[in-house]
Amino acid sequence: MSKNLMSDARAQPVHASTSETVTNHVRVEVESQYSPERSQPSRNRWFFHYTVRITNEGDETVQLLSRHWIATDATGRIEEVKGPGVDGEQPVLAPGEAFQYTSGWPLSTSTGVLRGTYQMVSEPGTHFDAEIAPFVLKEPYTVH
């Protein structure tokens, strides 16, 4: 294994149903949960909820403009979703403020990994991508 690969956090297996990262003073925390009431394993359909908390830890007001999610299921199939805002909103966060929402994701396998970015803009007009660190979508008691 090359030195580069060993130091790259993305190269490590993701096992946690939570993730946390900070980009440009914007903290993104995620927690996922299996949704048995919306899943149909006999039809290869598993559904997961995830709750995201976005906190502005900086000194400038920021706004979330859009999102880019990348899901990889257990077979390696990749699905991407891009769009404006989150949960129908483009929240503006003053220093110290947070925004939280819950959404969902269907998979055709019992496990997968979700990651992505939020496209943000700061009050002075600087655009940046706030990273959503990878986290696992996993049916409980599934061994992988």
C-alpha positions in Angstrom: 0.0 0.0 0.0 1.4 3.4 -0.9 2.1 6.0 1.7 -0.4 8.3 0.0 -3.2 5.7 0.2 -2.5 5.0 3.8 -2.8 8.6 4.8 -6.0 9.2 2.7 -9.0 8.9 5.1 -11.3 8.1 2.2 -9.2 5.0 1.4 -10.2 3.5 4.8 -13.3 1.4 5.1 -16.3 3.3 6.5 -18.1 1.4 9.3 -19.8 4.2 11.3 -23.5 5.2 10.8 -22.3 8.7 11.8 -19.9 11.2 10.4 -18.6 14.7 11.3 -16.3 17.1 9.5 -15.5 20.8 9.4 -14.8 22.8 6.3 -14.2 26.6 6.4 -15.7 26.7 9.9 -18.9 24.9 8.9 -19.4 21.7 10.9 -21.5 18.9 9.2 -22.7 16.1 11.5 -24.7 13.2 10.2 -26.4 10.2 11.8 -28.2 7.5 9.8 -30.8 5.0 10.8 -32.5 2.0 9.1 -36.2 2.5 8.4 -37.9 -0.9 8.6 -41.4 0.5 8.0 -40.4 1.9 4.6 -38.2 -1.1 3.6 -39.1 -4.2 1.6 -36.1 -6.5 1.7 -38.0 -9.2 -0.2 -38.2 -6.7 -3.1 -34.5 -5.6 -2.7 -35.6 -2.2 -1.2 -34.0 -0.8 1.9 -34.7 2.7 3.2 -32.7 4.8 5.5 -33.2 8.1 7.3 -30.4 10.4 8.0 -30.3 13.5 10.2 -27.9 16.3 9.4 -26.9 19.2 11.6 -25.0 22.0 10.0 -23.3 24.5 12.4 -21.6 27.8 11.5 -18.6 27.9 13.8 -17.0 30.9 12.0 -17.2 34.7 12.2 -19.1 35.2 8.9 -22.7 34.5 8.0 -23.0 31.6 5.4 -25.7 30.3 3.2 -26.3 26.8 1.9 -27.1 27.1 -1.8 -27.2 23.5 -3.0 -26.3 19.9 -2.3 -24.5 17.0 -4.0 -24.9 13.5 -2.6 -23.1 10.4 -3.8 -24.4 7.0 -2.7 -22.5 3.7 -3.3 -24.5 0.5 -2.6 -23.0 -2.9 -1.7 -22.5 -3.9 -5.3 -20.5 -0.7 -6.1 -23.4 1.0 -8.0 -23.1 4.8 -7.6 -26.0 7.2 -7.6 -25.7 11.0 -7.4 -28.3 13.6 -6.5 -27.7 17.3 -7.0 -30.1 20.1 -6.4 -30.9 23.5 -4.7 -31.0 23.7 -0.9 -31.9 21.0 1.5 -35.4 20.0 2.7 -36.8 22.8 0.5 -34.7 25.5 2.1 -31.5 27.4 1.5 -30.7 28.2 5.2 -28.7 31.3 6.2 -26.6 30.7 9.3 -25.2 33.5 11.3 -22.1 32.8 13.4 -23.0 30.2 16.1 -26.3 29.2 14.4 -27.2 25.7 13.3 -29.7 24.1 11.0 -30.9 20.5 11.3 -33.1 18.4 9.0 -33.9 14.8 8.4 -34.2 13.1 5.0 -34.1 9.6 3.5 -32.3 7.5 0.9 -33.4 4.2 -0.7 -30.9 1.4 -1.6 -31.3 -1.8 -3.5 -28.9 -3.5 -1.1 -28.9 -3.7 2.7 -25.8 -1.6 3.1 -24.2 1.3 1.4 -22.2 4.5 1.9 -23.4 8.1 1.5 -21.2 11.1 1.2 -21.3 14.5 -0.5 -20.9 18.3 -0.3 -23.0 21.4 0.4 -22.3 24.3 -1.9 -22.0 27.3 0.5 -21.4 31.0 0.1 -20.1 33.3 2.9 -21.3 36.8 3.5 -18.4 38.4 1.6 -19.4 36.2 -1.5 -16.8 33.5 -1.2 -18.1 30.1 -2.5 -16.9 26.8 -1.0 -17.9 23.2 -0.7 -18.6 22.0 2.9 -17.8 18.3 3.0 -20.2 15.7 4.1 -17.9 12.9 5.4 -18.8 9.3 4.4 -21.2 7.4 6.6 -22.8 3.9 6.4 -26.4 3.1 5.6 -26.8 -0.4 7.1 -29.7 -2.6 8.0 -29.2 -3.8 11.6 -27.7 -7.2 12.1 -26.4 -7.3 8.5 -22.8 -8.7 8.5 -20.5 -7.3 5.8 
